[in-house]
Each structure stands twice: as structure tokens, then as C-alpha cells.
Amino acid sequence: MDAKVPANELQSFDHTDRLFAIAGIPDAFVAVDGRKFGRRSAGSGFLEAVCRYCDKEEYALAVVSDADLQLLHFAMSQYEGSSPSLNSFRLGDQSALARSGALFVPSPSVRDYVWTRRLHSQDAYSLVGITHTIATLQATPMLCNFFIEPFEPWDALICTSEAAKRAIQNQHANYLEYLEERGISAPNPRIQLPVIPLGVHCDQFERSEDRKKNALKFRDERGIGEDDVVLLSFGRIDPAAKAHPVPLYIAAELAQIELGTEQKIHLVMAGTVPGGKAIENEIRQAAKCFAPDLSVFWVDGSDDRLCETVWHAADIFVSLSDNIQESFGLTPVEAMAAGLPCVVSDWNGYKETVVDRETGFRIPTLMPDIASGIGSNLANRYCSFNDNEVMYLYGVSQVTAVDVGKCAEAIMILAADKDLRQRMGAAALRRVETHFSWEKIIPQYRELLAELGDVRRRSQLSDTLPRTGGCIRPDLADPLRMFGDYPTAKVDFDRQVVTSKTYLPKMLEDLSKQPMCTLTMQGMTDPRSMRLIINSALQQPQSINELCRLLPQSSPAKVMSTCMWLAKYGILEFQEART
């Protein structure tokens, strides 16, 4: 249940022209545990873009708690040159969400919000999620639920790449086959799947004089010569969930052998290694084993200063992603913003960011055909508790091949030609400025939200109230319906109550002091009305209908709940209804 946010922190508003609200989930935007890569890097970039390029009256934060709001406001205050909005309200406030027009959820997990929306109406506002990983059992069931959950054409799951969109469509086709096998006819999901890429703030990668000095210092301290070539791998170093490092080691070693002593190559591995010291040691030992002729330098991903420096100390960016957990891949875009040519695997979103032989090289990748049965075996082991998520992702990665020879060739070509590196780097920067700058991407969000709003306003939705026994979720039935056969009898509004002969006024006072007896009192009448019920039933039996007429300011449900509560603790007794 949502925690209440103090009124002095939340800014109420009556405007109806806001473009959207942001689900203020700190973990999606702020590296509270120090891990800044992946979805948090993307989330932080988006939040900063909103602060920079949206009018502060265009959006609001929808938060669960005051602590979340303060954490987000602090993060937003750190964004240079931005003017963040102070508009905020409780995430469960459906009226405020309706006035906002849309709720942006910084993940693909939008299903809880689509059910909650029914408290108001299904056309109250649009829901907009965004893909991150869509490969695991945390994500795929949500994608399949698009068939049966109350999503509408004015809702959207933003796909960060065409590759991610096709993956979702493939999953939908697979699930539709299952439904047909079960004799279930299902329409296509109503939710839209627009493609809007992630972005970067180009000014954060500019080669300022200070950054150039720091880059030279980085190289000098490590004995990297002026004409030496530095390969940079940047991001989470995770063979299970990002990119297996050994193919990179092998390719770089092959390139160094071919180039000989005339051209020295160095490899910088910048990032964090999840999984503890054992896996980190294994990754480092593998570098010594498979790239013995290379100088390999390790940069801690939590060191902001060094992570900023390595972009400008490097000559070539390399990322051989081979993992289905990746759906876009932000680091090549960051590398291009730093003016680096890229050598990347021809994989997922990389296909759409790096232009082969223009901004770098895309290295061919291979997977087995589905007829091999390898994929279904891996999926079945994962689903049947034989493999965990890590082993599943590892398993798919181990049968995904990146062409090591072609990668070595691309590294050699770039290492041997400084002019080519500069031309490709300049083309890469131009491409980012044109296609992947947040300044260019935020208008795409604005256009999408406006389009969804138009669709919603044109809708002719009539069944705004749920028809599942009054409950917003059909998979959580009214407990009085689901468990209606548990009690001896049910109480309707014709049932009479009488005050117990053993009732003493002190009983009500004593009960009010017991938290375990008063935990859900918000669903009942006020104390004055409660005493009025007791006194009325003391004089003569009263039906609950009669008590409702006696207390017109209280809803029938509150009167019924109060009578049940008083009966629970022996203050009232139920009699048979009068005939």
C-alpha cells in the first residue's frame, strides 16, 4: 500500500494541460547502490533530459513516499543547466494522474498500473512504459499479459530499438500459438509499440581542455605512447548478462600479433564486475591467458573521474555484445558522442546505432536455427528450475558466436590508420547529435504523448467501470465472493441488529485503544455515528437499511462495515430479518 506523502512536500495542482507524470521510482533513476550502468544510466539520462528540455509545468512526479520525492529532487537539483519541476502527487492519486494525461513508467512493468487505472476509468490517462531487458521470466510473462490485460490503443511500451520490438512481436506470436492450442481466441494486443531510442547528453562527452589534459595524464601514468592505440571496453563487465570478454581478448591479441611491434595496442576495461571477487579474478586471469601481448588496464566503474577520462584517453571503442539480455546498448552511443569510432557486434540495438564502415565496424554474429532445438532446451531448463536466470543467459550466450577474425581485422584497420579513426569518429559524433541526442529525442516523447492523448480523447469507451464484481482486477476477486461459502450465513441490508445486553460504554473506548482492533477503521463511520448506531439498536432492533437512512452522510458500505465490526467485538448482535 502506498505510504502517505506529507502535504508540505506534495504540490497539488488543478491544471489539465500537463503532458505527463513520471512514476518516481528512485531505483530507476538514481544509483542508490553505486551501480550506474545499464537501465539506471538510461533512466538518469532521461530524467536529466526532462529537466533540461521540458517546461517544468509540462510534467509532475508521482511518488510513493516523501523519502522517494526528496531523493529524486536532490538528484534533479544536480543536473547542470536544468530547471526541474516541483509538481508532485501521490502515485495512487488517480484524479491527479487523469489531470496529467499520461503516466510514464521507467520499465516494461506497467501491468500493476493498468489495473489501478480502472479505479478511475480505462480512458482516464495513457500508460507508457519502456523496454530494458525483455529476456527473463521477470519480463516475458508481462509481455504475454498484453493479450488479456486492459491495455488500450492510447497506451504504449516504448521499444528502444527495432530489434527489441521484433523480439516482443516474436514472443507474442509464440504465445498466440499457445492460446490457439488451448482453444482460446485472442485479439492482438491493443498497446502500441513505438520505437524511440535511448539518448545521451552530448555536452557531457565534449573534449574540453581539462578532459584532454586528464586523458594525457591517464596515458602517461600507464606508459601509453603518443602513437599507441587504446581500445576501450566500457560498461558492466558481465559475461553472463552483457558481453563475454574472451572473444574481445582473442580478437585484440590477434590484431596485436598481426600489427607487430610497430603498432602497440592497449586495452582498457572500464566498468564494474557483478558477482564478487571470484568472477572478477577469473575475468582478469582470462585477459592474461588470451591476450598475453596486450597491456590491459582496469578502471573501476564507480570512479566517476576516471570513467569520464577514459572516453578521451581511448582511440577505439569495442563492444562485442552477445547477450539476449541487452535490448539497446547505450555505450556505443556514448562512445560516438566522445568522437570514437566503434567496433561492435552486429547485434540487437547496435545494428541501429553504429553505421558499418561509416561510424565504425559491425562484426557479424551467429546463432543456431530454432530447428536445432537448442533454444527450447535452454528455455525449458530455465522454466523447470534446473537452471537459474544467470545460467539461462549464459547458455544462450555460449551458443552465440561473434566473428573473432573479422573483429581482429577491424581493429587492425583502425589501429593502422589514424586519419580513418578521426573521420569515423567525426561521423559518429554527427550521427549522435542528429539521432541520439536527448535534445532530439525528447520531442519524440512529446509527439508520442500528444498522439496517445488524441487517440484517448477520440475513444468511444463506454464500459469504464469494471464488470468483475466491482473489483479492478479479475485475478483478485472480491473476497466476499470468492470466500462466500466459508461463513455460516451472509448478512444483507435487511438483517436486523440489536445492542448486546452486555454492552458497556467503556468497551468502545477500550477497543479504540487497541491498534489490532482499529487498523482498518478508515472504512467505517466516525465515532459519533458509531455511538448513534449503538444507541438506536439499544432501543429496538434496527435493520442495516434503517441505519443507513439514519446516517445519510455515511455510505451503506461504511454502515455495514461498522455493524460487522461492532458485532465482531460483541457490542451488536444480529437477528433474522423481519418478514
Buried (B, 14 or more C-beta within 10 A) or exposed (E): EEEEBEEEBBEEBEEEEBBBBBBBBBBBBBBEEEBBBBBBBBBBBBBBBBBBBBEBEBBBBBBBBBEBBEBBBEBBEEBEEBEBBBBBBBBBBBEBBBBBBBBBBBBBBBBEBBBBBBEBBBBBBBBBBBBBBBBBEEBBEBBBBBBBBBBBBBBBBBBBBBBBBEBBBEBBEEBBEEBEEEEEEBEEBBBBBBBBBBBBBBEBBEEEEEBEEBBBEBBEEBEBEEEBBBBBBBBBBBBBBBBBBBBBBBBBBBBBEBBEEEBBBBBBBBBBBBBEEEBBEEBBEBBEEBBEEBBBBBBEBEEEEBBBBBBBBBBBBBBBBBBBBBBBBBBBBBBBBBBBBBBBBBBBBBBBBBBBEBBBBBBEBEBEEEEEEBBEEBBEBBEEEEBEBBEBBBBBBEBBBBBBEBBBBBBBBBBBEEEEBEBBBEBBBBBBBEBBBBBBBBEBBBEBBEBBBEBBEEEEEEEEEBEBEEBBBBEEBEEEEEEEEEEEEEBEBEBBBBBBEEBEEEBBEEBEEEEEBEEEBEEBBBEEBBEBBBEBBBEEBBBBBBBBEBBEEBEBEBBBBBBBBBBEBEBBBBBEBEE
